[in-house]
Amino acid sequence: MTWAEWFNRIREYAFGEMNVSPEDFYEMRIEDFILKTRGFQRARVREERLVRRLAEFTIAPHIAKGSPSIMALWPISLDEELKSFEEERRKQRAKQLSPAKREWLRKAAANRDVNINPQFN
């Protein structure tokens, strides 16, 4: 892809998807455009998740127990990134825990009756 093709695709996205006027686009700094694009993408994902959740509430009474979840039926690209981020965070947290605390958490996960937040008793 040449630089001109790349730039045309960026302008196409800015003018068509994001509804940025050409005057605003050419006056923007690159950093501002990147931040605006990230915010726009987050808003789109948030809206899609909301629609998916509403669809889940609508069809939930009509589907059988044990059916696939709405996340499996209607995946959103950031769901996988979020899962991998949470798994990585969990691994890092496990490395930071003492062996006794790690053992307690393992037992708590195996036995759901144990209160994981004892300070709220």
MOPAC internal coordinates of N, CA, C and O (Angstrom, degrees):
PM7 1SCF
backbone

  N    0.0000 0     0.00 0     0.00 0    0    0    0
  C    1.4468 1     0.00 0     0.00 0    1    0    0
  C    1.5330 1   107.70 1     0.00 0    2    1    0
  O    1.2310 1   121.35 1   -51.26 1    3    2    1
  N    1.2948 1   115.01 1   128.74 1    3    2    1
  C    1.4599 1   119.45 1   179.59 1    5    3    2
  C    1.5233 1   109.84 1   -80.81 1    6    5    3
  O    1.2310 1   121.44 1   -12.71 1    7    6    5
  N    1.3183 1   114.85 1   167.29 1    7    6    5
  C    1.4569 1   119.90 1   179.82 1    9    7    6
  C    1.5221 1   110.65 1   -61.77 1   10    9    7
  O    1.2310 1   120.31 1   139.94 1   11   10    9
  N    1.3409 1   117.01 1   -40.06 1   11   10    9
  C    1.4691 1   120.69 1  -178.69 1   13   11   10
  C    1.5300 1   110.94 1   -64.50 1   14   13   11
  O    1.2310 1   120.37 1   138.29 1   15   14   13
  N    1.3392 1   116.89 1   -41.71 1   15   14   13
  C    1.4640 1   119.88 1   177.98 1   17   15   14
  C    1.5274 1   110.75 1   -63.94 1   18   17   15
  O    1.2310 1   120.74 1   137.62 1   19   18   17
  N    1.3261 1   116.18 1   -42.38 1   19   18   17
  C    1.4661 1   121.24 1   179.17 1   21   19   18
  C    1.5336 1   110.25 1   -61.28 1   22   21   19
  O    1.2310 1   120.71 1   133.50 1   23   22   21
  N    1.3265 1   116.25 1   -46.50 1   23   22   21
  C    1.4618 1   120.55 1  -179.13 1   25   23   22
  C    1.5311 1   110.90 1   -64.81 1   26   25   23
  O    1.2310 1   120.28 1   141.35 1   27   26   25
  N    1.3314 1   117.07 1   -38.65 1   27   26   25
  C    1.4711 1   120.15 1   177.23 1   29   27   26
  C    1.5200 1   111.28 1   -63.42 1   30   29   27
  O    1.2310 1   119.94 1   141.81 1   31   30   29
  N    1.3341 1   117.73 1   -38.19 1   31   30   29
  C    1.4610 1   120.45 1   178.03 1   33   31   30
  C    1.5252 1   110.93 1   -66.57 1   34   33   31
  O    1.2310 1   120.05 1   142.21 1   35   34   33
  N    1.3224 1   117.52 1   -37.79 1   35   34   33
  C    1.4617 1   120.97 1   177.41 1   37   35   34
  C    1.5267 1   110.10 1   -65.38 1   38   37   35
  O    1.2310 1   120.35 1   135.28 1   39   38   37
  N    1.3180 1   116.93 1   -44.72 1   39   38   37
  C    1.4653 1   119.70 1   178.17 1   41   39   38
  C    1.5161 1   111.36 1   -64.15 1   42   41   39
  O    1.2310 1   120.27 1   140.04 1   43   42   41
  N    1.3251 1   117.09 1   -39.96 1   43   42   41
  C    1.4642 1   121.42 1   177.57 1   45   43   42
  C    1.5288 1   110.72 1   -60.32 1   46   45   43
  O    1.2310 1   120.81 1   137.61 1   47   46   45
  N    1.3174 1   116.06 1   -42.39 1   47   46   45
  C    1.4683 1   120.54 1   178.60 1   49   47   46
  C    1.5280 1   110.74 1   -66.63 1   50   49   47
  O    1.2310 1   120.69 1   134.72 1   51   50   49
  N    1.3308 1   116.29 1   -45.28 1   51   50   49
  C    1.4690 1   120.46 1  -177.89 1   53   51   50
  C    1.5270 1   111.50 1   -64.60 1   54   53   51
  O    1.2310 1   120.30 1   134.01 1   55   54   53
  N    1.3157 1   117.04 1   -45.99 1   55   54   53
  C    1.4633 1   120.10 1  -176.27 1   57   55   54
  C    1.5254 1   111.88 1   -77.83 1   58   57   55
  O    1.2310 1   120.16 1   141.05 1   59   58   57
  N    1.3363 1   117.30 1   -38.95 1   59   58   57
  C    1.4606 1   120.50 1  -174.91 1   61   59   58
  C    1.5108 1   113.79 1   -85.25 1   62   61   59
  O    1.2310 1   120.34 1   128.47 1   63   62   61
  N    1.3338 1   116.95 1   -51.53 1   63   62   61
  C    1.4676 1   120.81 1  -175.24 1   65   63   62
  C    1.5274 1   112.48 1   -82.30 1   66   65   63
  O    1.2310 1   121.00 1   133.12 1   67   66   65
  N    1.3287 1   115.70 1   -46.88 1   67   66   65
  C    1.4638 1   120.06 1  -172.32 1   69   67   66
  C    1.5214 1   113.56 1   -90.82 1   70   69   67
  O    1.2310 1   120.35 1   171.50 1   71   70   69
  N    1.3223 1   116.94 1    -8.50 1   71   70   69
  C    1.4714 1   122.27 1  -178.97 1   73   71   70
  C    1.5227 1   113.14 1    56.45 1   74   73   71
  O    1.2310 1   120.85 1  -139.33 1   75   74   73
  N    1.3121 1   115.98 1    40.67 1   75   74   73
  C    1.4640 1   121.09 1   174.55 1   77   75   74
  C    1.5213 1   107.32 1   -87.21 1   78   77   75
  O    1.2310 1   120.13 1   -47.37 1   79   78   77
  N    1.3089 1   117.36 1   132.63 1   79   78   77
  C    1.4662 1   119.78 1   179.16 1   81   79   78
  C    1.5312 1   109.06 1   -73.21 1   82   81   79
  O    1.2310 1   120.15 1   -28.73 1   83   82   81
  N    1.3232 1   117.31 1   151.27 1   83   82   81
  C    1.4671 1   119.60 1   179.13 1   85   83   82
  C    1.5357 1   112.99 1   -56.92 1   86   85   83
  O    1.2310 1   120.37 1   143.60 1   87   86   85
  N    1.3283 1   116.90 1   -36.40 1   87   86   85
  C    1.4613 1   119.43 1   179.86 1   89   87   86
  C    1.5315 1   110.19 1   -63.69 1   90   89   87
  O    1.2310 1   120.81 1   134.03 1   91   90   89
  N    1.3327 1   116.05 1   -45.97 1   91   90   89
  C    1.4654 1   119.86 1   179.38 1   93   91   90
  C    1.5198 1   111.13 1   -65.11 1   94   93   91
  O    1.2310 1   120.66 1   141.00 1   95   94   93
  N    1.3347 1   116.35 1   -39.00 1   95   94   93
  C    1.4635 1   120.46 1  -178.85 1   97   95   94
  C    1.5253 1   111.13 1   -61.61 1   98   97   95
  O    1.2310 1   120.71 1   132.93 1   99   98   97
  N    1.3217 1   116.25 1   -47.07 1   99   98   97
  C    1.4685 1   119.42 1  -176.67 1  101   99   98
  C    1.5238 1   112.61 1   -74.11 1  102  101   99
  O    1.2310 1   119.64 1   159.14 1  103  102  101
  N    1.3281 1   118.29 1   -20.86 1  103  102  101
  C    1.4573 1   121.26 1   177.51 1  105  103  102
  C    1.5283 1   112.33 1   -86.71 1  106  105  103
  O    1.2310 1   120.06 1   164.62 1  107  106  105
  N    1.3430 1   117.50 1   -15.38 1  107  106  105
  C    1.4662 1   121.45 1  -178.06 1  109  107  106
  C    1.5146 1   111.68 1   -73.47 1  110  109  107
  O    1.2310 1   122.27 1   -33.33 1  111  110  109
  N    1.3355 1   113.27 1   146.67 1  111  110  109
  C    1.4570 1   117.95 1   169.39 1  113  111  110
  C    1.5300 1   107.49 1   -78.86 1  114  113  111
  O    1.2310 1   120.09 1   -19.98 1  115  114  113
  N    1.3205 1   117.43 1   160.02 1  115  114  113
  C    1.4589 1   121.55 1  -179.29 1  117  115  114
  C    1.5236 1   110.11 1   -60.95 1  118  117  115
  O    1.2310 1   120.29 1   137.07 1  119  118  117
  N    1.3405 1   117.06 1   -42.93 1  119  118  117
  C    1.4657 1   120.63 1  -179.20 1  121  119  118
  C    1.5321 1   111.18 1   -61.26 1  122  121  119
  O    1.2310 1   120.84 1   140.18 1  123  122  121
  N    1.3473 1   116.00 1   -39.82 1  123  122  121
  C    1.4603 1   119.74 1   179.54 1  125  123  122
  C    1.5275 1   111.34 1   -65.09 1  126  125  123
  O    1.2310 1   120.68 1   139.94 1  127  126  125
  N    1.3350 1   116.31 1   -40.06 1  127  126  125
  C    1.4583 1   119.85 1   178.86 1  129  127  126
  C    1.5261 1   110.72 1   -65.64 1  130  129  127
  O    1.2310 1   120.11 1   139.21 1  131  130  129
  N    1.3223 1   117.39 1   -40.79 1  131  130  129
  C    1.4675 1   121.08 1   178.84 1  133  131  130
  C    1.5214 1   110.00 1   -62.52 1  134  133  131
  O    1.2310 1   120.22 1   134.97 1  135  134  133
  N    1.3354 1   117.19 1   -45.03 1  135  134  133
  C    1.4610 1   120.30 1   178.92 1  137  135  134
  C    1.5262 1   111.64 1   -64.78 1  138  137  135
  O    1.2310 1   120.46 1   139.56 1  139  138  137
  N    1.3278 1   116.73 1   -40.44 1  139  138  137
  C    1.4686 1   120.35 1   178.33 1  141  139  138
  C    1.5290 1   110.08 1   -63.93 1  142  141  139
  O    1.2310 1   120.11 1   140.69 1  143  142  141
  N    1.3183 1   117.40 1   -39.31 1  143  142  141
  C    1.4595 1   121.60 1   178.64 1  145  143  142
  C    1.5176 1   111.02 1   -64.86 1  146  145  143
  O    1.2310 1   120.05 1   136.66 1  147  146  145
  N    1.3319 1   117.51 1   -43.34 1  147  146  145
  C    1.4660 1   120.55 1   178.14 1  149  147  146
  C    1.5232 1   111.20 1   -61.84 1  150  149  147
  O    1.2310 1   120.62 1   135.58 1  151  150  149
  N    1.3147 1   116.42 1   -44.42 1  151  150  149
  C    1.4587 1   120.14 1   177.91 1  153  151  150
  C    1.5212 1   111.92 1   -62.93 1  154  153  151
  O    1.2310 1   120.58 1   139.52 1  155  154  153
  N    1.3224 1   116.50 1   -40.48 1  155  154  153
  C    1.4586 1   120.99 1   178.80 1  157  155  154
  C    1.5255 1   110.40 1   -62.88 1  158  157  155
  O    1.2310 1   120.44 1   136.49 1  159  158  157
  N    1.3319 1   116.76 1   -43.51 1  159  158  157
  C    1.4633 1   120.56 1  -179.81 1  161  159  158
  C    1.5279 1   110.60 1   -64.99 1  162  161  159
  O    1.2310 1   120.39 1   137.49 1  163  162  161
  N    1.3412 1   116.86 1   -42.51 1  163  162  161
  C    1.4626 1   119.93 1   177.63 1  165  163  162
  C    1.5183 1   111.43 1   -60.08 1  166  165  163
  O    1.2310 1   120.63 1   138.71 1  167  166  165
  N    1.3299 1   116.40 1   -41.29 1  167  166  165
  C    1.4668 1   120.29 1   179.25 1  169  167  166
  C    1.5268 1   110.80 1   -64.61 1  170  169  167
  O    1.2310 1   120.16 1   140.38 1  171  170  169
  N    1.3367 1   117.31 1   -39.62 1  171  170  169
  C    1.4685 1   120.31 1   178.34 1  173  171  170
  C    1.5185 1   111.21 1   -64.43 1  174  173  171
  O    1.2310 1   120.36 1   136.66 1  175  174  173
  N    1.3318 1   116.92 1   -43.34 1  175  174  173
  C    1.4599 1   120.84 1   179.85 1  177  175  174
  C    1.5251 1   109.85 1   -65.89 1  178  177  175
  O    1.2310 1   120.22 1   137.78 1  179  178  177
  N    1.3261 1   117.19 1   -42.22 1  179  178  177
  C    1.4657 1   121.02 1   178.55 1  181  179  178
  C    1.5332 1   110.29 1   -60.61 1  182  181  179
  O    1.2310 1   120.43 1   137.28 1  183  182  181
  N    1.3227 1   116.79 1   -42.72 1  183  182  181
  C    1.4595 1   120.74 1   179.43 1  185  183  182
  C    1.5371 1   110.84 1   -66.07 1  186  185  183
  O    1.2310 1   120.46 1   138.97 1  187  186  185
  N    1.3294 1   116.73 1   -41.03 1  187  186  185
  C    1.4597 1   119.73 1   179.49 1  189  187  186
  C    1.5279 1   110.98 1   -66.54 1  190  189  187
  O    1.2310 1   120.32 1   141.32 1  191  190  189
  N    1.3348 1   117.00 1   -38.68 1  191  190  189
  C    1.4591 1   119.87 1   176.74 1  193  191  190
  C    1.5247 1   110.99 1   -64.52 1  194  193  191
  O    1.2310 1   120.09 1   141.84 1  195  194  193
  N    1.3227 1   117.44 1   -38.16 1  195  194  193
  C    1.4576 1   121.10 1   177.91 1  197  195  194
  C    1.5290 1   110.83 1   -63.37 1  198  197  195
  O    1.2310 1   120.54 1   134.85 1  199  198  197
  N    1.3187 1   116.57 1   -45.15 1  199  198  197
  C    1.4624 1   120.67 1   179.11 1  201  199  198
  C    1.5254 1   109.99 1   -63.89 1  202  201  199
  O    1.2310 1   120.51 1   139.33 1  203  202  201
  N    1.3344 1   116.63 1   -40.67 1  203  202  201
  C    1.4587 1   120.13 1   178.24 1  205  203  202
  C    1.5250 1   110.83 1   -63.10 1  206  205  203
  O    1.2310 1   120.50 1   138.55 1  207  206  205
  N    1.3219 1   116.66 1   -41.45 1  207  206  205
  C    1.4650 1   120.90 1   179.33 1  209  207  206
  C    1.5277 1   110.93 1   -64.65 1  210  209  207
  O    1.2310 1   120.61 1   137.50 1  211  210  209
  N    1.3356 1   116.45 1   -42.50 1  211  210  209
  C    1.4610 1   119.96 1   177.40 1  213  211  210
  C    1.5228 1   111.22 1   -63.06 1  214  213  211
  O    1.2310 1   120.70 1   140.70 1  215  214  213
  N    1.3291 1   116.27 1   -39.30 1  215  214  213
  C    1.4658 1   119.63 1   176.53 1  217  215  214
  C    1.5174 1   110.50 1   -63.70 1  218  217  215
  O    1.2310 1   120.38 1   140.98 1  219  218  217
  N    1.3226 1   116.87 1   -39.02 1  219  218  217
  C    1.4569 1   120.76 1   178.50 1  221  219  218
  C    1.5322 1   110.33 1   -62.17 1  222  221  219
  O    1.2310 1   120.12 1   134.38 1  223  222  221
  N    1.3211 1   117.37 1   -45.62 1  223  222  221
  C    1.4654 1   120.48 1   178.82 1  225  223  222
  C    1.5276 1   111.58 1   -63.28 1  226  225  223
  O    1.2310 1   120.75 1   145.65 1  227  226  225
  N    1.3342 1   116.18 1   -34.35 1  227  226  225
  C    1.4514 1   120.35 1  -177.94 1  229  227  226
  C    1.5261 1   111.65 1   -71.45 1  230  229  227
  O    1.2310 1   120.39 1   138.04 1  231  230  229
  N    1.3375 1   116.87 1   -41.96 1  231  230  229
  C    1.4613 1   118.92 1  -175.09 1  233  231  230
  C    1.5228 1   113.42 1   -93.31 1  234  233  231
  O    1.2310 1   119.55 1   168.87 1  235  234  233
  N    1.3349 1   118.47 1   -11.13 1  235  234  233
  C    1.4672 1   121.16 1  -176.35 1  237  235  234
  C    1.5278 1   113.57 1   -54.60 1  238  237  235
  O    1.2310 1   118.61 1   136.38 1  239  238  237
  N    1.3292 1   120.26 1   -43.62 1  239  238  237
  C    1.4706 1   118.63 1  -179.30 1  241  239  238
  C    1.5282 1   113.83 1   -68.16 1  242  241  239
  O    1.2310 1   120.22 1   164.05 1  243  242  241
  N    1.3243 1   117.19 1   -15.95 1  243  242  241
  C    1.4598 1   120.78 1  -173.12 1  245  243  242
  C    1.5254 1   113.86 1  -102.45 1  246  245  243
  O    1.2310 1   119.68 1   179.43 1  247  246  245
  N    1.3306 1   118.21 1    -0.57 1  247  246  245
  C    1.4622 1   119.47 1  -179.12 1  249  247  246
  C    1.5177 1   109.95 1  -112.03 1  250  249  247
  O    1.2310 1   121.13 1   -23.55 1  251  250  249
  N    1.3098 1   115.44 1   156.45 1  251  250  249
  C    1.4623 1   121.58 1  -176.83 1  253  251  250
  C    1.5275 1   110.51 1   -79.81 1  254  253  251
  O    1.2310 1   121.39 1   -25.57 1  255  254  253
  N    1.3283 1   114.95 1   154.43 1  255  254  253
  C    1.4660 1   120.29 1   175.44 1  257  255  254
  C    1.5164 1   108.24 1   -63.14 1  258  257  255
  O    1.2310 1   120.90 1   -34.33 1  259  258  257
  N    1.3104 1   115.89 1   145.67 1  259  258  257
  C    1.4611 1   120.70 1   179.28 1  261  259  258
  C    1.5149 1   113.64 1    86.05 1  262  261  259
  O    1.2310 1   119.83 1   179.71 1  263  262  261
  N    1.3266 1   117.92 1    -0.29 1  263  262  261
  C    1.4617 1   120.72 1   176.68 1  265  263  262
  C    1.5199 1   108.78 1   -70.79 1  266  265  263
  O    1.2310 1   120.14 1   -21.82 1  267  266  265
  N    1.3354 1   117.34 1   158.18 1  267  266  265
  C    1.4660 1   119.11 1   178.48 1  269  267  266
  C    1.5243 1   111.03 1   -59.91 1  270  269  267
  O    1.2310 1   121.12 1   -30.25 1  271  270  269
  N    1.3276 1   115.46 1   149.75 1  271  270  269
  C    1.4624 1   119.90 1   179.69 1  273  271  270
  C    1.5218 1   110.01 1   -71.31 1  274  273  271
  O    1.2310 1   121.20 1   -16.21 1  275  274  273
  N    1.3027 1   115.31 1   163.79 1  275  274  273
  C    1.4640 1   120.51 1   179.04 1  277  275  274
  C    1.5187 1   110.28 1   -64.92 1  278  277  275
  O    1.2310 1   120.09 1   150.14 1  279  278  277
  N    1.3468 1   117.43 1   -29.86 1  279  278  277
  C    1.4613 1   120.05 1   178.50 1  281  279  278
  C    1.5223 1   110.80 1   -66.32 1  282  281  279
  O    1.2310 1   120.34 1   146.63 1  283  282  281
  N    1.3385 1   116.96 1   -33.37 1  283  282  281
  C    1.4625 1   120.21 1   177.32 1  285  283  282
  C    1.5217 1   110.98 1   -75.15 1  286  285  283
  O    1.2310 1   120.41 1   143.55 1  287  286  285
  N    1.3245 1   116.82 1   -36.45 1  287  286  285
  C    1.4585 1   120.50 1  -179.09 1  289  287  286
  C    1.5242 1   112.77 1   -76.77 1  290  289  287
  O    1.2310 1   120.48 1   147.88 1  291  290  289
  N    1.3429 1   116.69 1   -32.12 1  291  290  289
  C    1.4614 1   121.50 1  -175.01 1  293  291  290
  C    1.5254 1   108.03 1  -132.85 1  294  293  291
  O    1.2310 1   119.98 1  -104.39 1  295  294  293
  N    1.3365 1   117.65 1    75.61 1  295  294  293
  C    1.4635 1   119.01 1  -177.74 1  297  295  294
  C    1.5288 1   112.01 1   -73.47 1  298  297  295
  O    1.2310 1   121.47 1   -32.05 1  299  298  297
  N    1.3011 1   114.79 1   147.95 1  299  298  297
  C    1.4676 1   122.07 1   173.64 1  301  299  298
  C    1.5208 1   105.90 1  -116.21 1  302  301  299
  O    1.2310 1   120.29 1   -40.87 1  303  302  301
  N    1.3119 1   117.04 1   139.13 1  303  302  301
  C    1.4656 1   120.63 1  -172.16 1  305  303  302
  C    1.5234 1   112.76 1   -55.09 1  306  305  303
  O    1.2310 1   119.41 1   144.30 1  307  306  305
  N    1.3070 1   118.73 1   -35.70 1  307  306  305
  C    1.4582 1   120.29 1  -177.44 1  309  307  306
  C    1.5245 1   113.12 1   -76.57 1  310  309  307
  O    1.2310 1   119.62 1   167.48 1  311  310  309
  N    1.3354 1   118.33 1   -12.52 1  311  310  309
  C    1.4584 1   120.36 1   177.20 1  313  311  310
  C    1.5253 1   110.95 1   -60.57 1  314  313  311
  O    1.2310 1   120.69 1   135.55 1  315  314  313
  N    1.3306 1   116.28 1   -44.45 1  315  314  313
  C    1.4681 1   120.20 1  -179.78 1  317  315  314
  C    1.5231 1   110.61 1   -65.53 1  318  317  315
  O    1.2310 1   120.43 1   139.02 1  319  318  317
  N    1.3399 1   116.78 1   -40.98 1  319  318  317
  C    1.4573 1   119.93 1   178.28 1  321  319  318
  C    1.5299 1   110.23 1   -62.97 1  322  321  319
  O    1.2310 1   120.57 1   139.96 1  323  322  321
  N    1.3159 1   116.51 1   -40.04 1  323  322  321
  C    1.4569 1   120.98 1   179.72 1  325  323  322
  C    1.5257 1   110.60 1   -65.37 1  326  325  323
  O    1.2310 1   120.19 1   137.43 1  327  326  325
  N    1.3365 1   117.25 1   -42.57 1  327  326  325
  C    1.4575 1   120.75 1   178.16 1  329  327  326
  C    1.5246 1   110.94 1   -62.01 1  330  329  327
  O    1.2310 1   120.23 1   134.09 1  331  330  329
  N    1.3357 1   117.16 1   -45.91 1  331  330  329
  C    1.4665 1   119.69 1  -179.13 1  333  331  330
  C    1.5336 1   110.68 1   -66.00 1  334  333  331
  O    1.2310 1   120.26 1   144.10 1  335  334  333
  N    1.3363 1   117.10 1   -35.90 1  335  334  333
  C    1.4648 1   120.37 1   177.46 1  337  335  334
  C    1.5221 1   110.41 1   -64.37 1  338  337  335
  O    1.2310 1   120.52 1   135.80 1  339  338  337
  N    1.3476 1   116.60 1   -44.20 1  339  338  337
  C    1.4676 1   119.99 1   179.79 1  341  339  338
  C    1.5248 1   111.46 1   -65.42 1  342  341  339
  O    1.2310 1   120.06 1   140.94 1  343  342  341
  N    1.3392 1   117.48 1   -39.06 1  343  342  341
  C    1.4652 1   120.50 1   177.86 1  345  343  342
  C    1.5191 1   110.69 1   -63.93 1  346  345  343
  O    1.2310 1   120.34 1   137.38 1  347  346  345
  N    1.3233 1   116.95 1   -42.62 1  347  346  345
  C    1.4676 1   120.99 1   178.69 1  349  347  346
  C    1.5222 1   110.91 1   -63.84 1  350  349  347
  O    1.2310 1   120.63 1   138.43 1  351  350  349
  N    1.3180 1   116.41 1   -41.57 1  351  350  349
  C    1.4617 1   120.58 1   178.36 1  353  351  350
  C    1.5312 1   111.29 1   -64.25 1  354  353  351
  O    1.2310 1   120.87 1   139.92 1  355  354  353
  N    1.3369 1   115.94 1   -40.08 1  355  354  353
  C    1.4548 1   120.49 1   177.45 1  357  355  354
  C    1.5294 1   111.13 1   -62.82 1  358  357  355
  O    1.2310 1   120.19 1   138.65 1  359  358  357
  N    1.3385 1   117.25 1   -41.35 1  359  358  357
  C    1.4656 1   121.39 1   178.48 1  361  359  358
  C    1.5270 1   110.88 1   -63.91 1  362  361  359
  O    1.2310 1   120.56 1   136.19 1  363  362  361
  N    1.3379 1   116.53 1   -43.81 1  363  362  361
  C    1.4636 1   119.91 1   179.32 1  365  363  362
  C    1.5233 1   110.70 1   -64.18 1  366  365  363
  O    1.2310 1   120.55 1   140.28 1  367  366  365
  N    1.3141 1   116.56 1   -39.72 1  367  366  365
  C    1.4607 1   120.19 1   179.73 1  369  367  366
  C    1.5273 1   110.81 1   -66.41 1  370  369  367
  O    1.2310 1   120.63 1   141.72 1  371  370  369
  N    1.3258 1   116.41 1   -38.28 1  371  370  369
  C    1.4607 1   120.20 1   179.25 1  373  371  370
  C    1.5271 1   110.68 1   -64.00 1  374  373  371
  O    1.2310 1   120.03 1   145.23 1  375  374  373
  N    1.3172 1   117.55 1   -34.77 1  375  374  373
  C    1.4626 1   120.83 1   178.13 1  377  375  374
  C    1.5284 1   111.03 1   -66.55 1  378  377  375
  O    1.2310 1   120.43 1   148.70 1  379  378  377
  N    1.3279 1   116.77 1   -31.30 1  379  378  377
  C    1.4582 1   121.15 1  -176.33 1  381  379  378
  C    1.5292 1   112.69 1   -83.22 1  382  381  379
  O    1.2310 1   119.80 1   162.86 1  383  382  381
  N    1.3270 1   117.99 1   -17.14 1  383  382  381
  C    1.4578 1   121.07 1  -176.65 1  385  383  382
  C    1.5210 1   111.24 1   -78.08 1  386  385  383
  O    1.2310 1   121.17 1   -30.15 1  387  386  385
  N    1.3163 1   115.37 1   149.85 1  387  386  385
  C    1.4586 1   120.18 1   174.59 1  389  387  386
  C    1.5298 1   108.47 1   -71.22 1  390  389  387
  O    1.2310 1   119.93 1   -22.88 1  391  390  389
  N    1.3466 1   117.74 1   157.12 1  391  390  389
  C    1.4637 1   119.69 1   179.72 1  393  391  390
  C    1.5316 1   112.83 1   -58.55 1  394  393  391
  O    1.2310 1   120.06 1   142.82 1  395  394  393
  N    1.3481 1   117.49 1   -37.18 1  395  394  393
  C    1.4636 1   119.99 1  -179.93 1  397  395  394
  C    1.5316 1   110.65 1   -65.90 1  398  397  395
  O    1.2310 1   120.22 1   136.24 1  399  398  397
  N    1.3194 1   117.19 1   -43.76 1  399  398  397
  C    1.4599 1   121.33 1   179.62 1  401  399  398
  C    1.5315 1   109.84 1   -66.06 1  402  401  399
  O    1.2310 1   120.15 1   139.97 1  403  402  401
  N    1.3311 1   117.32 1   -40.03 1  403  402  401
  C    1.4526 1   121.29 1   178.57 1  405  403  402
  C    1.5353 1   110.64 1   -61.53 1  406  405  403
  O    1.2310 1   120.33 1   138.31 1  407  406  405
  N    1.3379 1   116.97 1   -41.69 1  407  406  405
  C    1.4583 1   121.32 1   178.68 1  409  407  406
  C    1.5288 1   110.72 1   -65.06 1  410  409  407
  O    1.2310 1   120.47 1   138.32 1  411  410  409
  N    1.3320 1   116.71 1   -41.68 1  411  410  409
  C    1.4626 1   121.06 1   178.55 1  413  411  410
  C    1.5221 1   111.02 1   -62.37 1  414  413  411
  O    1.2310 1   120.30 1   137.31 1  415  414  413
  N    1.3451 1   117.02 1   -42.69 1  415  414  413
  C    1.4586 1   120.79 1   178.89 1  417  415  414
  C    1.5313 1   111.30 1   -65.94 1  418  417  415
  O    1.2310 1   120.31 1   143.14 1  419  418  417
  N    1.3366 1   117.01 1   -36.86 1  419  418  417
  C    1.4551 1   120.77 1   178.12 1  421  419  418
  C    1.5246 1   110.12 1   -63.14 1  422  421  419
  O    1.2310 1   120.78 1   135.77 1  423  422  421
  N    1.3244 1   116.11 1   -44.23 1  423  422  421
  C    1.4642 1   120.04 1   178.54 1  425  423  422
  C    1.5280 1   111.07 1   -66.37 1  426  425  423
  O    1.2310 1   120.75 1   141.39 1  427  426  425
  N    1.3224 1   116.18 1   -38.61 1  427  426  425
  C    1.4584 1   120.11 1   179.24 1  429  427  426
  C    1.5237 1   111.01 1   -64.39 1  430  429  427
  O    1.2310 1   120.58 1   142.14 1  431  430  429
  N    1.3380 1   116.49 1   -37.86 1  431  430  429
  C    1.4621 1   119.67 1   178.91 1  433  431  430
  C    1.5242 1   110.64 1   -68.57 1  434  433  431
  O    1.2310 1   120.54 1   144.73 1  435  434  433
  N    1.3442 1   116.57 1   -35.27 1  435  434  433
  C    1.4590 1   120.28 1   179.26 1  437  435  434
  C    1.5230 1   111.07 1   -72.52 1  438  437  435
  O    1.2310 1   120.60 1   145.80 1  439  438  437
  N    1.3323 1   116.46 1   -34.20 1  439  438  437
  C    1.4593 1   121.02 1  -178.57 1  441  439  438
  C    1.5265 1   108.00 1  -116.67 1  442  441  439
  O    1.2310 1   120.11 1   -79.34 1  443  442  441
  N    1.3107 1   117.39 1   100.66 1  443  442  441
  C    1.4646 1   121.33 1  -174.69 1  445  443  442
  C    1.5214 1   113.27 1   -67.93 1  446  445  443
  O    1.2310 1   119.37 1   170.65 1  447  446  445
  N    1.3313 1   118.81 1    -9.35 1  447  446  445
  C    1.4606 1   121.34 1  -179.86 1  449  447  446
  C    1.5233 1   112.30 1   -74.79 1  450  449  447
  O    1.2310 1   120.18 1   161.95 1  451  450  449
  N    1.3363 1   117.27 1   -18.05 1  451  450  449
  C    1.4630 1   120.93 1  -178.28 1  453  451  450
  C    1.5234 1   108.95 1   -75.52 1  454  453  451
  O    1.2310 1   119.95 1   -46.71 1  455  454  453
  N    1.3198 1   117.70 1   133.29 1  455  454  453
  C    1.4527 1   122.11 1   178.84 1  457  455  454
  C    1.5257 1   108.61 1   -77.11 1  458  457  455
  O    1.2310 1   120.11 1   -62.72 1  459  458  457
  N    1.3044 1   117.40 1   117.28 1  459  458  457
  C    1.4617 1   121.58 1  -176.78 1  461  459  458
  C    1.5244 1   110.80 1   -74.07 1  462  461  459
  O    1.2310 1   119.42 1   154.38 1  463  462  461
  N    1.3210 1   118.72 1   -25.62 1  463  462  461
  C    1.4556 1   122.34 1  -179.99 1  465  463  462
  C    1.5435 1   108.57 1  -111.96 1  466  465  463
  O    1.2310 1   119.60 1   -99.47 1  467  466  465
  N    1.3358 1   118.37 1    80.53 1  467  466  465
  C    1.4510 1   119.62 1  -175.29 1  469  467  466
  C    1.5313 1   113.53 1   -65.74 1  470  469  467
  O    1.2310 1   119.40 1   159.74 1  471  470  469
  N    1.3210 1   118.74 1   -20.26 1  471  470  469
  C    1.4644 1   120.16 1  -179.44 1  473  471  470
  C    1.5136 1   111.41 1   -69.08 1  474  473  471
  O    1.2310 1   119.19 1   165.14 1  475  474  473
  N    1.3426 1   119.15 1   -14.86 1  475  474  473
  C    1.4665 1   122.46 1  -179.58 1  477  475  474
  C    1.5271 1   112.64 1   -97.16 1  478  477  475
  O    1.2310 1   119.52 1  -166.89 1  479  478  477
  N    1.3167 1   118.53 1    13.11 1  479  478  477
  C    1.4736 1   121.23 1   179.41 1  481  479  478
  C    1.5037 1   110.84 1   -71.11 1  482  481  479
  O    1.2310 1   120.10 1   180.00 1  483  482  481

